[in-house]
Amino acid sequence: MKIWILATAFLISIRSISQSAEPETPKPATIEQIERRLAEGTHLLDVRTKEEWAEGHLKGATLVPVTEDDFLEKAKAILEKRDVNTDGSNNDEVVVYCRSGKRSAIAAKQLRAAGYTVYDLNGGFTSWQAAGKPVVKPKPTQEK
């Protein structure tokens, strides 16, 4: 009986240690937090589709759809080109957004695993627009 109790206690302690060792997924960032990051020059990735991008996007964003198979490679290539701050230090921070937050959470997880510090816009593009924040919209094409 004592062995069974000790074994059970041991298994419970191992489980709690392994759960605490897993990194917590950070909460999505508020619009205000995102604005501060962008004002400091943090990279901005729009992980929506090309069609969504064409309907409007955040100023300074780069389109890298998370639904594409080579998302992480493309994102890293873009971020590595722009990863030096004006003072010469490395900048491994990036803001990501999609329409509502689901796809950007997937992108954020991949980028964090690759070593980036990621800020995921809570509520995505939809919340940005609803807050009346500036959006870049394409100019309508004129038919000839």
matplotlib code that plots the C-alpha trace (Angstrom):
import matplotlib.pyplot as plt

x = [0.0, 2.8, 4.5, 1.3, 0.9, 4.5, 4.2, 1.0, 2.6, 5.7, 3.6, 1.5, 4.7, 6.2, 3.0, 2.9, 6.6, 6.1, 3.1, 4.9, 7.8, 5.7, 5.8, 2.5, 1.1, 1.1, -2.3, -3.0, -1.9, -4.3, -4.5, -2.7, 0.2, 0.4, 0.5, 3.4, 5.3, 4.7, 5.8, 9.1, 9.6, 8.5, 8.0, 4.4, 3.1, -0.4, -1.0, -4.3, -5.0, -4.1, -7.8, -8.2, -5.1, -6.5, -9.6, -7.3, -4.4, -2.4, 0.1, 3.6, 2.5, 4.0, 1.7, 2.8, -0.3, 0.0, -2.1, 0.8, 3.1, 6.3, 4.9, 7.7, 10.5, 9.0, 8.4, 11.9, 13.4, 11.4, 12.3, 16.0, 16.2, 14.8, 16.1, 18.6, 17.5, 18.8, 21.3, 22.7, 21.1, 19.1, 15.3, 13.6, 10.2, 7.2, 3.5, 1.1, -2.5, -5.2, -8.9, -10.0, -7.1, -7.3, -4.7, -2.4, -2.3, -1.1, 1.5, 2.6, 3.2, 5.4, 7.4, 7.8, 9.2, 11.6, 12.9, 10.9, 9.1, 5.6, 2.8, -0.6, -3.2, -6.2, -9.3, -7.2, -8.0, -11.6, -11.0, -8.5, -11.1, -13.8, -11.6, -11.4, -7.6, -6.0, -6.2, -4.6, -7.1, -6.3, -7.3, -10.1, -9.0, -10.5, -11.8, -10.9]
y = [0.0, 2.4, 1.7, 2.4, 5.8, 6.7, 5.7, 7.8, 10.8, 10.5, 10.4, 13.4, 15.4, 14.5, 15.5, 18.9, 19.5, 18.7, 20.9, 23.9, 23.4, 24.0, 27.6, 29.5, 31.0, 34.7, 36.5, 38.4, 42.0, 44.9, 47.6, 50.0, 47.5, 46.9, 50.7, 51.1, 48.2, 49.6, 53.1, 51.4, 49.9, 46.3, 44.3, 43.8, 40.7, 40.3, 36.5, 36.7, 35.8, 37.9, 38.6, 39.9, 42.0, 43.6, 44.7, 46.7, 46.2, 48.0, 50.5, 49.1, 45.5, 42.8, 40.0, 36.5, 34.1, 31.6, 29.1, 28.7, 25.7, 27.7, 30.4, 30.1, 30.2, 33.3, 35.1, 34.4, 35.6, 38.9, 39.3, 38.6, 41.3, 43.8, 42.5, 45.3, 48.3, 51.8, 51.4, 48.2, 45.8, 42.8, 43.1, 39.7, 41.2, 40.9, 41.8, 39.5, 39.8, 38.1, 38.9, 37.8, 36.2, 32.5, 32.3, 34.8, 32.6, 29.8, 32.1, 33.4, 29.9, 29.0, 32.2, 31.8, 28.3, 29.9, 32.2, 35.4, 37.6, 37.8, 40.2, 38.9, 41.5, 40.6, 40.4, 40.9, 43.3, 43.3, 44.8, 47.3, 48.6, 48.6, 50.8, 53.3, 52.8, 53.7, 51.2, 51.2, 50.5, 50.0, 52.6, 51.4, 50.6, 52.5, 50.6, 52.0]
z = [0.0, 0.8, -2.5, -4.3, -2.5, -3.2, -6.8, -7.2, -5.5, -7.8, -10.9, -9.9, -9.1, -12.5, -14.3, -12.5, -13.4, -17.0, -17.3, -15.7, -18.0, -21.1, -22.1, -21.8, -24.9, -24.5, -24.6, -27.8, -27.6, -27.4, -30.1, -27.8, -27.2, -31.0, -31.7, -29.2, -30.9, -34.4, -33.2, -32.1, -35.5, -34.8, -38.0, -39.1, -40.9, -42.4, -42.5, -44.3, -47.9, -51.0, -51.5, -47.9, -48.3, -51.4, -49.4, -47.0, -44.6, -41.9, -43.1, -43.2, -43.2, -45.4, -46.7, -45.8, -45.9, -43.1, -45.2, -47.6, -47.1, -47.0, -44.6, -42.0, -44.6, -46.3, -43.0, -41.8, -45.1, -44.9, -41.2, -41.7, -44.4, -42.0, -38.7, -37.8, -35.8, -36.6, -33.7, -35.3, -32.8, -33.9, -33.9, -33.5, -32.7, -35.0, -34.9, -36.7, -37.6, -39.6, -39.9, -36.4, -34.6, -35.4, -38.2, -36.6, -33.5, -35.7, -37.3, -33.9, -32.6, -35.6, -35.3, -31.5, -32.1, -34.6, -31.9, -32.6, -30.0, -31.4, -30.7, -32.0, -32.6, -30.4, -32.7, -35.8, -38.6, -37.7, -34.2, -35.7, -38.2, -35.5, -33.4, -36.2, -36.7, -40.1, -42.9, -46.3, -49.0, -52.6, -55.1, -57.3, -60.8, -63.6, -66.6, -70.0]

ax = plt.figure().add_subplot(projection="3d")
ax.plot(x, y, z, "-o")
ax.set_aspect("equal")
plt.show()
